Amino acid sequence: MNFGEWARAEVTRHGKTVTWLAREIGASSSLVIKWRTRGSNPKSDNFLLVCKVLSELSGVRLCEILERGAAAMGIEIEI
């Protein structure tokens, strides 16, 4: 699972769409879709914004969401 697929799965689980996520972070839907379909990773500012939005949406601590998001990109971190 890549970052875009992980983010899509997270928002879908909470009844939202990638279009909603894109609006929340101030990006285009096509950018968020590109992360999923092309397997590209977001720039650091978008990564942090997505994690912040997902933390607020899910009620999970931001540090845990950061770890999960990084893991979706193949980066292991411990916060």
PDB file of N, CA, C and O in Angstrom:
ATOM      1  N   MET A   1       0.856  -1.177   0.000  1.00  0.00           N
ATOM      2  CA  MET A   1       0.000   0.000   0.000  1.00  0.00           C
ATOM      3  C   MET A   1       0.898   1.236   0.000  1.00  0.00           C
ATOM      4  O   MET A   1       1.812   1.341   0.818  1.00  0.00           O
ATOM      5  N   ASN A   2       0.641   2.164  -0.912  1.00  0.00           N
ATOM      6  CA  ASN A   2       1.409   3.402  -0.953  1.00  0.00           C
ATOM      7  C   ASN A   2       0.712   4.491  -0.127  1.00  0.00           C
ATOM      8  O   ASN A   2      -0.379   4.273   0.400  1.00  0.00           O
ATOM      9  N   PHE A   3       1.346   5.656  -0.018  1.00  0.00           N
ATOM     10  CA  PHE A   3       0.801   6.734   0.804  1.00  0.00           C
ATOM     11  C   PHE A   3      -0.595   7.149   0.353  1.00  0.00           C
ATOM     12  O   PHE A   3      -1.495   7.313   1.176  1.00  0.00           O
ATOM     13  N   GLY A   4      -0.771   7.316  -0.942  1.00  0.00           N
ATOM     14  CA  GLY A   4      -2.073   7.748  -1.457  1.00  0.00           C
ATOM     15  C   GLY A   4      -3.182   6.753  -1.162  1.00  0.00           C
ATOM     16  O   GLY A   4      -4.299   7.145  -0.823  1.00  0.00           O
ATOM     17  N   GLU A   5      -2.883   5.487  -1.288  1.00  0.00           N
ATOM     18  CA  GLU A   5      -3.879   4.448  -0.987  1.00  0.00           C
ATOM     19  C   GLU A   5      -4.179   4.426   0.508  1.00  0.00           C
ATOM     20  O   GLU A   5      -5.331   4.263   0.910  1.00  0.00           O
ATOM     21  N   TRP A   6      -3.152   4.588   1.324  1.00  0.00           N
ATOM     22  CA  TRP A   6      -3.347   4.641   2.773  1.00  0.00           C
ATOM     23  C   TRP A   6      -4.246   5.813   3.147  1.00  0.00           C
ATOM     24  O   TRP A   6      -5.195   5.655   3.916  1.00  0.00           O
ATOM     25  N   ALA A   7      -3.945   6.998   2.598  1.00  0.00           N
ATOM     26  CA  ALA A   7      -4.744   8.189   2.904  1.00  0.00           C
ATOM     27  C   ALA A   7      -6.189   8.003   2.440  1.00  0.00           C
ATOM     28  O   ALA A   7      -7.121   8.370   3.155  1.00  0.00           O
ATOM     29  N   ARG A   8      -6.380   7.435   1.248  1.00  0.00           N
ATOM     30  CA  ARG A   8      -7.729   7.187   0.740  1.00  0.00           C
ATOM     31  C   ARG A   8      -8.481   6.233   1.647  1.00  0.00           C
ATOM     32  O   ARG A   8      -9.653   6.456   1.951  1.00  0.00           O
ATOM     33  N   ALA A   9      -7.822   5.182   2.078  1.00  0.00           N
ATOM     34  CA  ALA A   9      -8.460   4.210   2.967  1.00  0.00           C
ATOM     35  C   ALA A   9      -8.860   4.860   4.290  1.00  0.00           C
ATOM     36  O   ALA A   9      -9.931   4.577   4.827  1.00  0.00           O
ATOM     37  N   GLU A  10      -8.001   5.729   4.809  1.00  0.00           N
ATOM     38  CA  GLU A  10      -8.293   6.400   6.081  1.00  0.00           C
ATOM     39  C   GLU A  10      -9.510   7.315   5.966  1.00  0.00           C
ATOM     40  O   GLU A  10     -10.392   7.277   6.823  1.00  0.00           O
ATOM     41  N   VAL A  11      -9.569   8.134   4.923  1.00  0.00           N
ATOM     42  CA  VAL A  11     -10.709   9.049   4.806  1.00  0.00           C
ATOM     43  C   VAL A  11     -11.990   8.290   4.496  1.00  0.00           C
ATOM     44  O   VAL A  11     -13.061   8.645   4.988  1.00  0.00           O
ATOM     45  N   THR A  12     -11.881   7.244   3.680  1.00  0.00           N
ATOM     46  CA  THR A  12     -13.056   6.438   3.336  1.00  0.00           C
ATOM     47  C   THR A  12     -13.633   5.770   4.579  1.00  0.00           C
ATOM     48  O   THR A  12     -14.850   5.674   4.734  1.00  0.00           O
ATOM     49  N   ARG A  13     -12.759   5.316   5.453  1.00  0.00           N
ATOM     50  CA  ARG A  13     -13.204   4.664   6.687  1.00  0.00           C
ATOM     51  C   ARG A  13     -14.043   5.603   7.550  1.00  0.00           C
ATOM     52  O   ARG A  13     -14.864   5.159   8.353  1.00  0.00           O
ATOM     53  N   HIS A  14     -13.829   6.897   7.375  1.00  0.00           N
ATOM     54  CA  HIS A  14     -14.561   7.895   8.151  1.00  0.00           C
ATOM     55  C   HIS A  14     -15.631   8.603   7.323  1.00  0.00           C
ATOM     56  O   HIS A  14     -16.106   9.675   7.696  1.00  0.00           O
ATOM     57  N   GLY A  15     -16.008   7.991   6.188  1.00  0.00           N
ATOM     58  CA  GLY A  15     -17.101   8.516   5.379  1.00  0.00           C
ATOM     59  C   GLY A  15     -16.763   9.737   4.546  1.00  0.00           C
ATOM     60  O   GLY A  15     -17.661  10.475   4.140  1.00  0.00           O
ATOM     61  N   LYS A  16     -15.487   9.962   4.285  1.00  0.00           N
ATOM     62  CA  LYS A  16     -15.044  11.110   3.485  1.00  0.00           C
ATOM     63  C   LYS A  16     -14.431  10.618   2.181  1.00  0.00           C
ATOM     64  O   LYS A  16     -14.230   9.419   1.991  1.00  0.00           O
ATOM     65  N   THR A  17     -14.138  11.549   1.292  1.00  0.00           N
ATOM     66  CA  THR A  17     -13.552  11.214  -0.008  1.00  0.00           C
ATOM     67  C   THR A  17     -12.194  11.888  -0.159  1.00  0.00           C
ATOM     68  O   THR A  17     -11.826  12.757   0.632  1.00  0.00           O
ATOM     69  N   VAL A  18     -11.453  11.476  -1.191  1.00  0.00           N
ATOM     70  CA  VAL A  18     -10.180  12.138  -1.458  1.00  0.00           C
ATOM     71  C   VAL A  18     -10.408  13.575  -1.911  1.00  0.00           C
ATOM     72  O   VAL A  18      -9.543  14.425  -1.705  1.00  0.00           O
ATOM     73  N   THR A  19     -11.541  13.860  -2.516  1.00  0.00           N
ATOM     74  CA  THR A  19     -11.875  15.239  -2.879  1.00  0.00           C
ATOM     75  C   THR A  19     -12.010  16.084  -1.617  1.00  0.00           C
ATOM     76  O   THR A  19     -11.522  17.213  -1.566  1.00  0.00           O
ATOM     77  N   TRP A  20     -12.663  15.545  -0.614  1.00  0.00           N
ATOM     78  CA  TRP A  20     -12.782  16.234   0.673  1.00  0.00           C
ATOM     79  C   TRP A  20     -11.393  16.474   1.264  1.00  0.00           C
ATOM     80  O   TRP A  20     -11.094  17.575   1.727  1.00  0.00           O
ATOM     81  N   LEU A  21     -10.551  15.447   1.248  1.00  0.00           N
ATOM     82  CA  LEU A  21      -9.194  15.565   1.797  1.00  0.00           C
ATOM     83  C   LEU A  21      -8.415  16.649   1.056  1.00  0.00           C
ATOM     84  O   LEU A  21      -7.735  17.465   1.678  1.00  0.00           O
ATOM     85  N   ALA A  22      -8.514  16.655  -0.259  1.00  0.00           N
ATOM     86  CA  ALA A  22      -7.807  17.666  -1.052  1.00  0.00           C
ATOM     87  C   ALA A  22      -8.239  19.072  -0.652  1.00  0.00           C
ATOM     88  O   ALA A  22      -7.399  19.958  -0.494  1.00  0.00           O
ATOM     89  N   ARG A  23      -9.529  19.277  -0.489  1.00  0.00           N
ATOM     90  CA  ARG A  23     -10.024  20.591  -0.060  1.00  0.00           C
ATOM     91  C   ARG A  23      -9.479  20.958   1.313  1.00  0.00           C
ATOM     92  O   ARG A  23      -9.098  22.104   1.549  1.00  0.00           O
ATOM     93  N   GLU A  24      -9.442  19.987   2.215  1.00  0.00           N
ATOM     94  CA  GLU A  24      -8.976  20.239   3.576  1.00  0.00           C
ATOM     95  C   GLU A  24      -7.512  20.684   3.618  1.00  0.00           C
ATOM     96  O   GLU A  24      -7.128  21.482   4.473  1.00  0.00           O
ATOM     97  N   ILE A  25      -6.704  20.173   2.701  1.00  0.00           N
ATOM     98  CA  ILE A  25      -5.279  20.535   2.713  1.00  0.00           C
ATOM     99  C   ILE A  25      -4.958  21.630   1.698  1.00  0.00           C
ATOM    100  O   ILE A  25      -3.805  22.040   1.572  1.00  0.00           O
ATOM    101  N   GLY A  26      -5.968  22.102   0.978  1.00  0.00           N
ATOM    102  CA  GLY A  26      -5.754  23.178   0.015  1.00  0.00           C
ATOM    103  C   GLY A  26      -5.049  22.732  -1.252  1.00  0.00           C
ATOM    104  O   GLY A  26      -4.278  23.489  -1.841  1.00  0.00           O
ATOM    105  N   ALA A  27      -5.315  21.499  -1.671  1.00  0.00           N
ATOM    106  CA  ALA A  27      -4.690  20.948  -2.881  1.00  0.00           C
ATOM    107  C   ALA A  27      -5.760  20.523  -3.865  1.00  0.00           C
ATOM    108  O   ALA A  27      -6.947  20.506  -3.538  1.00  0.00           O
ATOM    109  N   SER A  28      -5.344  20.186  -5.054  1.00  0.00           N
ATOM    110  CA  SER A  28      -6.286  19.694  -6.054  1.00  0.00           C
ATOM    111  C   SER A  28      -6.527  18.201  -5.839  1.00  0.00           C
ATOM    112  O   SER A  28      -5.675  17.483  -5.316  1.00  0.00           O
ATOM    113  N   SER A  29      -7.699  17.762  -6.251  1.00  0.00           N
ATOM    114  CA  SER A  29      -8.021  16.332  -6.162  1.00  0.00           C
ATOM    115  C   SER A  29      -7.041  15.517  -6.985  1.00  0.00           C
ATOM    116  O   SER A  29      -6.663  14.411  -6.598  1.00  0.00           O
ATOM    117  N   SER A  30      -6.628  16.066  -8.127  1.00  0.00           N
ATOM    118  CA  SER A  30      -5.721  15.313  -9.001  1.00  0.00           C
ATOM    119  C   SER A  30      -4.380  15.045  -8.321  1.00  0.00           C
ATOM    120  O   SER A  30      -3.760  14.012  -8.572  1.00  0.00           O
ATOM    121  N   LEU A  31      -3.928  15.954  -7.469  1.00  0.00           N
ATOM    122  CA  LEU A  31      -2.680  15.731  -6.752  1.00  0.00           C
ATOM    123  C   LEU A  31      -2.818  14.545  -5.802  1.00  0.00           C
ATOM    124  O   LEU A  31      -1.955  13.669  -5.764  1.00  0.00           O
ATOM    125  N   VAL A  32      -3.888  14.522  -5.050  1.00  0.00           N
ATOM    126  CA  VAL A  32      -4.114  13.427  -4.097  1.00  0.00           C
ATOM    127  C   VAL A  32      -4.295  12.112  -4.845  1.00  0.00           C
ATOM    128  O   VAL A  32      -3.793  11.076  -4.409  1.00  0.00           O
ATOM    129  N   ILE A  33      -5.004  12.146  -5.959  1.00  0.00           N
ATOM    130  CA  ILE A  33      -5.200  10.935  -6.768  1.00  0.00           C
ATOM    131  C   ILE A  33      -3.859  10.451  -7.329  1.00  0.00           C
ATOM    132  O   ILE A  33      -3.625   9.246  -7.415  1.00  0.00           O
ATOM    133  N   LYS A  34      -2.981  11.381  -7.709  1.00  0.00           N
ATOM    134  CA  LYS A  34      -1.663  11.022  -8.239  1.00  0.00           C
ATOM    135  C   LYS A  34      -0.849  10.251  -7.207  1.00  0.00           C
ATOM    136  O   LYS A  34      -0.140   9.308  -7.557  1.00  0.00           O
ATOM    137  N   TRP A  35      -0.945  10.640  -5.943  1.00  0.00           N
ATOM    138  CA  TRP A  35      -0.221   9.904  -4.907  1.00  0.00           C
ATOM    139  C   TRP A  35      -0.663   8.450  -4.892  1.00  0.00           C
ATOM    140  O   TRP A  35       0.140   7.547  -4.656  1.00  0.00           O
ATOM    141  N   ARG A  36      -1.940   8.233  -5.145  1.00  0.00           N
ATOM    142  CA  ARG A  36      -2.481   6.872  -5.103  1.00  0.00           C
ATOM    143  C   ARG A  36      -2.175   6.095  -6.376  1.00  0.00           C
ATOM    144  O   ARG A  36      -1.670   4.974  -6.310  1.00  0.00           O
ATOM    145  N   THR A  37      -2.472   6.672  -7.522  1.00  0.00           N
ATOM    146  CA  THR A  37      -2.366   5.920  -8.769  1.00  0.00           C
ATOM    147  C   THR A  37      -0.945   5.811  -9.292  1.00  0.00           C
ATOM    148  O   THR A  37      -0.591   4.813  -9.918  1.00  0.00           O
ATOM    149  N   ARG A  38      -0.135   6.817  -9.046  1.00  0.00           N
ATOM    150  CA  ARG A  38       1.246   6.784  -9.526  1.00  0.00           C
ATOM    151  C   ARG A  38       2.220   6.353  -8.450  1.00  0.00           C
ATOM    152  O   ARG A  38       3.398   6.121  -8.723  1.00  0.00           O
ATOM    153  N   GLY A  39       1.728   6.247  -7.231  1.00  0.00           N
ATOM    154  CA  GLY A  39       2.595   5.822  -6.132  1.00  0.00           C
ATOM    155  C   GLY A  39       3.620   6.861  -5.726  1.00  0.00           C
ATOM    156  O   GLY A  39       4.619   6.537  -5.083  1.00  0.00           O
ATOM    157  N   SER A  40       3.375   8.121  -6.103  1.00  0.00           N
ATOM    158  CA  SER A  40       4.321   9.169  -5.703  1.00  0.00           C
ATOM    159  C   SER A  40       4.032   9.595  -4.266  1.00  0.00           C
ATOM    160  O   SER A  40       2.929   9.403  -3.755  1.00  0.00           O
ATOM    161  N   ASN A  41       5.022  10.165  -3.641  1.00  0.00           N
ATOM    162  CA  ASN A  41       4.872  10.621  -2.263  1.00  0.00           C
ATOM    163  C   ASN A  41       4.646  12.127  -2.235  1.00  0.00           C
ATOM    164  O   ASN A  41       5.138  12.850  -3.102  1.00  0.00           O
ATOM    165  N   PRO A  42       3.904  12.598  -1.243  1.00  0.00           N
ATOM    166  CA  PRO A  42       3.661  14.032  -1.141  1.00  0.00           C
ATOM    167  C   PRO A  42       4.912  14.771  -0.673  1.00  0.00           C
ATOM    168  O   PRO A  42       5.809  14.187  -0.066  1.00  0.00           O
ATOM    169  N   LYS A  43       4.948  16.059  -0.968  1.00  0.00           N
ATOM    170  CA  LYS A  43       6.006  16.900  -0.408  1.00  0.00           C
ATOM    171  C   LYS A  43       5.762  16.991   1.092  1.00  0.00           C
ATOM    172  O   LYS A  43       4.661  16.712   1.566  1.00  0.00           O
ATOM    173  N   SER A  44       6.780  17.378   1.827  1.00  0.00           N
ATOM    174  CA  SER A  44       6.697  17.356   3.285  1.00  0.00           C
ATOM    175  C   SER A  44       5.554  18.202   3.833  1.00  0.00           C
ATOM    176  O   SER A  44       4.918  17.804   4.809  1.00  0.00           O
ATOM    177  N   ASP A  45       5.275  19.357   3.232  1.00  0.00           N
ATOM    178  CA  ASP A  45       4.186  20.185   3.756  1.00  0.00           C
ATOM    179  C   ASP A  45       2.836  19.495   3.567  1.00  0.00           C
ATOM    180  O   ASP A  45       1.989  19.539   4.459  1.00  0.00           O
ATOM    181  N   ASN A  46       2.633  18.866   2.425  1.00  0.00           N
ATOM    182  CA  ASN A  46       1.373  18.146   2.206  1.00  0.00           C
ATOM    183  C   ASN A  46       1.280  16.902   3.082  1.00  0.00           C
ATOM    184  O   ASN A  46       0.201  16.565   3.568  1.00  0.00           O
ATOM    185  N   PHE A  47       2.399  16.222   3.286  1.00  0.00           N
ATOM    186  CA  PHE A  47       2.414  15.066   4.174  1.00  0.00           C
ATOM    187  C   PHE A  47       1.942  15.467   5.569  1.00  0.00           C
ATOM    188  O   PHE A  47       1.092  14.805   6.165  1.00  0.00           O
ATOM    189  N   LEU A  48       2.502  16.557   6.078  1.00  0.00           N
ATOM    190  CA  LEU A  48       2.130  17.018   7.419  1.00  0.00           C
ATOM    191  C   LEU A  48       0.674  17.462   7.487  1.00  0.00           C
ATOM    192  O   LEU A  48      -0.013  17.180   8.469  1.00  0.00           O
ATOM    193  N   LEU A  49       0.199  18.152   6.455  1.00  0.00           N
ATOM    194  CA  LEU A  49      -1.202  18.578   6.435  1.00  0.00           C
ATOM    195  C   LEU A  49      -2.151  17.387   6.398  1.00  0.00           C
ATOM    196  O   LEU A  49      -3.150  17.365   7.117  1.00  0.00           O
ATOM    197  N   VAL A  50      -1.844  16.392   5.560  1.00  0.00           N
ATOM    198  CA  VAL A  50      -2.688  15.197   5.486  1.00  0.00           C
ATOM    199  C   VAL A  50      -2.716  14.507   6.841  1.00  0.00           C
ATOM    200  O   VAL A  50      -3.783  14.122   7.318  1.00  0.00           O
ATOM    201  N   CYS A  51      -1.570  14.349   7.459  1.00  0.00           N
ATOM    202  CA  CYS A  51      -1.517  13.691   8.767  1.00  0.00           C
ATOM    203  C   CYS A  51      -2.304  14.470   9.812  1.00  0.00           C
ATOM    204  O   CYS A  51      -2.993  13.869  10.636  1.00  0.00           O
ATOM    205  N   LYS A  52      -2.216  15.783   9.794  1.00  0.00           N
ATOM    206  CA  LYS A  52      -2.971  16.609  10.740  1.00  0.00           C
ATOM    207  C   LYS A  52      -4.471  16.420  10.547  1.00  0.00           C
ATOM    208  O   LYS A  52      -5.210  16.241  11.514  1.00  0.00           O
ATOM    209  N   VAL A  53      -4.915  16.461   9.293  1.00  0.00           N
ATOM    210  CA  VAL A  53      -6.339  16.279   8.989  1.00  0.00           C
ATOM    211  C   VAL A  53      -6.799  14.889   9.421  1.00  0.00           C
ATOM    212  O   VAL A  53      -7.862  14.747  10.025  1.00  0.00           O
ATOM    213  N   LEU A  54      -6.009  13.870   9.117  1.00  0.00           N
ATOM    214  CA  LEU A  54      -6.394  12.504   9.488  1.00  0.00           C
ATOM    215  C   LEU A  54      -6.410  12.318  11.001  1.00  0.00           C
ATOM    216  O   LEU A  54      -7.243  11.579  11.526  1.00  0.00           O
ATOM    217  N   SER A  55      -5.513  12.968  11.690  1.00  0.00           N
ATOM    218  CA  SER A  55      -5.502  12.911  13.153  1.00  0.00           C
ATOM    219  C   SER A  55      -6.784  13.509  13.720  1.00  0.00           C
ATOM    220  O   SER A  55      -7.430  12.919  14.587  1.00  0.00           O
ATOM    221  N   GLU A  56      -7.140  14.680  13.222  1.00  0.00           N
ATOM    222  CA  GLU A  56      -8.362  15.340  13.687  1.00  0.00           C
ATOM    223  C   GLU A  56      -9.606  14.525  13.325  1.00  0.00           C
ATOM    224  O   GLU A  56     -10.538  14.420  14.122  1.00  0.00           O
ATOM    225  N   LEU A  57      -9.615  13.957  12.133  1.00  0.00           N
ATOM    226  CA  LEU A  57     -10.763  13.180  11.669  1.00  0.00           C
ATOM    227  C   LEU A  57     -10.962  11.908  12.498  1.00  0.00           C
ATOM    228  O   LEU A  57     -12.088  11.544  12.836  1.00  0.00           O
ATOM    229  N   SER A  58      -9.861  11.245  12.815  1.00  0.00           N
ATOM    230  CA  SER A  58      -9.949   9.945  13.479  1.00  0.00           C
ATOM    231  C   SER A  58      -9.870  10.018  15.003  1.00  0.00           C
ATOM    232  O   SER A  58     -10.245   9.072  15.695  1.00  0.00           O
ATOM    233  N   GLY A  59      -9.383  11.143  15.518  1.00  0.00           N
ATOM    234  CA  GLY A  59      -9.203  11.244  16.960  1.00  0.00           C
ATOM    235  C   GLY A  59      -7.976  10.498  17.457  1.00  0.00           C
ATOM    236  O   GLY A  59      -7.843  10.229  18.651  1.00  0.00           O
ATOM    237  N   VAL A  60      -7.077  10.163  16.532  1.00  0.00           N
ATOM    238  CA  VAL A  60      -5.837   9.472  16.879  1.00  0.00           C
ATOM    239  C   VAL A  60      -4.743  10.523  17.010  1.00  0.00           C
ATOM    240  O   VAL A  60      -4.693  11.483  16.242  1.00  0.00           O
ATOM    241  N   ARG A  61      -3.873  10.330  17.987  1.00  0.00           N
ATOM    242  CA  ARG A  61      -2.787  11.296  18.214  1.00  0.00           C
ATOM    243  C   ARG A  61      -1.969  11.507  16.946  1.00  0.00           C
ATOM    244  O   ARG A  61      -1.715  10.569  16.190  1.00  0.00           O
ATOM    245  N   LEU A  62      -1.566  12.743  16.730  1.00  0.00           N
ATOM    246  CA  LEU A  62      -0.833  13.104  15.526  1.00  0.00           C
ATOM    247  C   LEU A  62       0.439  12.285  15.371  1.00  0.00           C
ATOM    248  O   LEU A  62       0.762  11.866  14.259  1.00  0.00           O
ATOM    249  N   CYS A  63       1.164  12.047  16.447  1.00  0.00           N
ATOM    250  CA  CYS A  63       2.416  11.289  16.325  1.00  0.00           C
ATOM    251  C   CYS A  63       2.165   9.881  15.790  1.00  0.00           C
ATOM    252  O   CYS A  63       2.984   9.350  15.039  1.00  0.00           O
ATOM    253  N   GLU A  64       1.047   9.275  16.169  1.00  0.00           N
ATOM    254  CA  GLU A  64       0.726   7.939  15.658  1.00  0.00           C
ATOM    255  C   GLU A  64       0.384   7.984  14.171  1.00  0.00           C
ATOM    256  O   GLU A  64       0.789   7.107  13.409  1.00  0.00           O
ATOM    257  N   ILE A  65      -0.360   9.005  13.763  1.00  0.00           N
ATOM    258  CA  ILE A  65      -0.699   9.158  12.344  1.00  0.00           C
ATOM    259  C   ILE A  65       0.557   9.430  11.526  1.00  0.00           C
ATOM    260  O   ILE A  65       0.694   8.916  10.417  1.00  0.00           O
ATOM    261  N   LEU A  66       1.479  10.235  12.061  1.00  0.00           N
ATOM    262  CA  LEU A  66       2.741  10.484  11.368  1.00  0.00           C
ATOM    263  C   LEU A  66       3.515   9.186  11.147  1.00  0.00           C
ATOM    264  O   LEU A  66       4.067   8.963  10.069  1.00  0.00           O
ATOM    265  N   GLU A  67       3.553   8.339  12.164  1.00  0.00           N
ATOM    266  CA  GLU A  67       4.234   7.047  12.036  1.00  0.00           C
ATOM    267  C   GLU A  67       3.577   6.184  10.966  1.00  0.00           C
ATOM    268  O   GLU A  67       4.266   5.568  10.152  1.00  0.00           O
ATOM    269  N   ARG A  68       2.243   6.139  10.965  1.00  0.00           N
ATOM    270  CA  ARG A  68       1.514   5.331   9.976  1.00  0.00           C
ATOM    271  C   ARG A  68       1.721   5.864   8.568  1.00  0.00           C
ATOM    272  O   ARG A  68       1.936   5.094   7.632  1.00  0.00           O
ATOM    273  N   GLY A  69       1.656   7.188   8.417  1.00  0.00           N
ATOM    274  CA  GLY A  69       1.853   7.793   7.098  1.00  0.00           C
ATOM    275  C   GLY A  69       3.254   7.543   6.565  1.00  0.00           C
ATOM    276  O   GLY A  69       3.432   7.218   5.391  1.00  0.00           O
ATOM    277  N   ALA A  70       4.242   7.695   7.428  1.00  0.00           N
ATOM    278  CA  ALA A  70       5.624   7.417   7.025  1.00  0.00           C
ATOM    279  C   ALA A  70       5.784   5.951   6.638  1.00  0.00           C
ATOM    280  O   ALA A  70       6.453   5.637   5.653  1.00  0.00           O
ATOM    281  N   ALA A  71       5.178   5.061   7.401  1.00  0.00           N
ATOM    282  CA  ALA A  71       5.265   3.630   7.100  1.00  0.00           C
ATOM    283  C   ALA A  71       4.655   3.327   5.729  1.00  0.00           C
ATOM    284  O   ALA A  71       5.144   2.451   5.016  1.00  0.00           O
ATOM    285  N   ALA A  72       3.596   4.041   5.359  1.00  0.00           N
ATOM    286  CA  ALA A  72       2.972   3.854   4.048  1.00  0.00           C
ATOM    287  C   ALA A  72       3.926   4.252   2.923  1.00  0.00           C
ATOM    288  O   ALA A  72       3.763   3.821   1.782  1.00  0.00           O
ATOM    289  N   MET A  73       4.925   5.079   3.252  1.00  0.00           N
ATOM    290  CA  MET A  73       5.927   5.485   2.267  1.00  0.00           C
ATOM    291  C   MET A  73       7.191   4.642   2.396  1.00  0.00           C
ATOM    292  O   MET A  73       8.179   4.885   1.703  1.00  0.00           O
ATOM    293  N   GLY A  74       7.159   3.658   3.279  1.00  0.00           N
ATOM    294  CA  GLY A  74       8.316   2.789   3.464  1.00  0.00           C
ATOM    295  C   GLY A  74       9.364   3.357   4.399  1.00  0.00           C
ATOM    296  O   GLY A  74      10.519   2.933   4.375  1.00  0.00           O
ATOM    297  N   ILE A  75       8.966   4.317   5.225  1.00  0.00           N
ATOM    298  CA  ILE A  75       9.888   4.955   6.163  1.00  0.00           C
ATOM    299  C   ILE A  75       9.463   4.598   7.580  1.00  0.00           C
ATOM    300  O   ILE A  75       8.345   4.897   7.998  1.00  0.00           O
ATOM    301  N   GLU A  76      10.359   3.959   8.308  1.00  0.00           N
ATOM    302  CA  GLU A  76      10.071   3.590   9.693  1.00  0.00           C
ATOM    303  C   GLU A  76      10.591   4.660  10.623  1.00  0.00           C
ATOM    304  O   GLU A  76      11.788   4.950  10.642  1.00  0.00           O
ATOM    305  N   ILE A  77       9.683   5.256  11.406  1.00  0.00           N
ATOM    306  CA  ILE A  77      10.077   6.249  12.409  1.00  0.00           C
ATOM    307  C   ILE A  77       9.423   5.885  13.725  1.00  0.00           C
ATOM    308  O   ILE A  77       8.387   5.220  13.758  1.00  0.00           O
ATOM    309  N   GLU A  78      10.028   6.320  14.792  1.00  0.00           N
ATOM    310  CA  GLU A  78       9.440   6.163  16.119  1.00  0.00           C
ATOM    311  C   GLU A  78       9.382   7.525  16.763  1.00  0.00           C
ATOM    312  O   GLU A  78      10.403   8.195  16.925  1.00  0.00           O
ATOM    313  N   ILE A  79       8.186   7.932  17.130  1.00  0.00           N
ATOM    314  CA  ILE A  79       8.005   9.244  17.750  1.00  0.00           C
ATOM    315  C   ILE A  79       7.623   9.039  19.202  1.00  0.00           C
ATOM    316  O   ILE A  79       7.418  10.011  19.929  1.00  0.00           O
TER     317      ILE A  79
END
